[in-house]
Amino acid sequence: MPFSDDHLAELNLLASFSTPSSLEGIKVHKNSAAPETVAAAERLHQKGLITNPDGGYLTSLGCETVEHTQKLMGILSSQ
């Protein structure tokens, strides 16, 4: 099953968390963020990965998911 556009938007948003930590949050501004980013944040919140529908902090599941996302990016980016 290939990644959908929604999956890619969610992965990109997860990648914007600099470290898999519940101490650093992000804010998705509905008036300036791309619509797909706003929707991705809402879906990640519904899935229990971030604390607020407009960003916030990673949950413990979100931290684990960011770790996996970073590993995947590293593998795909390797020469």
C-alpha positions as CSV (number, residue, x, y, z in Angstrom):
1,M,0.0,0.0,0.0
2,P,1.6,3.3,-1.0
3,F,1.6,6.4,1.2
4,S,-1.4,8.6,0.5
5,D,-1.1,12.4,0.4
6,D,-2.7,12.5,3.8
7,H,0.0,10.1,5.2
8,L,2.7,12.2,3.6
9,A,1.3,15.4,5.2
10,E,1.2,13.7,8.6
11,L,4.7,12.4,8.2
12,N,6.0,15.8,7.2
13,L,4.3,17.4,10.2
14,L,5.7,14.8,12.6
15,A,9.1,15.5,11.1
16,S,8.8,19.1,12.1
17,F,9.2,18.1,15.7
18,S,12.9,18.5,16.2
19,T,13.2,15.7,18.8
20,P,10.8,13.0,19.9
21,S,10.1,14.7,23.2
22,S,7.0,15.9,25.0
23,L,8.9,19.0,26.1
24,E,8.9,20.8,22.7
25,G,5.6,21.6,20.9
26,I,4.5,23.2,17.6
27,K,1.7,25.4,16.7
28,V,-0.2,25.1,13.4
29,H,-1.7,28.5,12.6
30,K,-4.9,28.0,10.6
31,N,-4.6,31.4,9.0
32,S,-1.1,30.9,7.6
33,A,-0.4,27.1,7.4
34,A,-1.2,25.1,4.3
35,P,-4.7,23.5,4.5
36,E,-3.1,20.0,4.2
37,T,-0.9,20.8,7.3
38,V,-4.0,22.0,9.3
39,A,-5.8,18.8,8.4
40,A,-2.8,16.7,9.2
41,A,-2.6,18.2,12.7
42,E,-6.2,17.5,13.3
43,R,-5.8,13.9,12.2
44,L,-2.7,13.4,14.3
45,H,-4.6,14.7,17.3
46,Q,-7.5,12.3,16.6
47,K,-5.1,9.5,16.4
48,G,-3.6,10.4,19.8
49,L,-0.2,11.5,18.6
50,I,-0.3,15.2,19.5
51,T,-2.1,16.9,22.3
52,N,-4.1,19.6,20.4
53,P,-5.8,19.7,17.0
54,D,-3.6,22.7,16.1
55,G,-0.3,21.1,17.2
56,G,0.7,21.2,20.8
57,Y,3.0,18.5,22.2
58,L,3.7,14.9,21.3
59,T,2.0,12.2,23.3
60,S,4.0,9.2,24.3
61,L,2.7,7.4,21.2
62,G,3.6,10.5,19.2
63,C,7.2,10.4,20.6
64,E,7.5,6.8,19.5
65,T,6.1,7.6,16.1
66,V,8.5,10.5,15.6
67,E,11.4,8.1,16.4
68,H,10.2,5.7,13.8
69,T,9.7,8.6,11.3
70,Q,13.2,9.8,11.9
71,K,14.6,6.3,11.3
72,L,12.6,5.9,8.1
73,M,13.9,9.3,6.8
74,G,17.4,8.3,7.7
75,I,17.2,5.0,5.8
76,L,15.5,6.6,2.8
77,S,18.1,9.4,2.7
78,S,21.2,7.2,3.0
79,Q,23.4,6.9,0.0
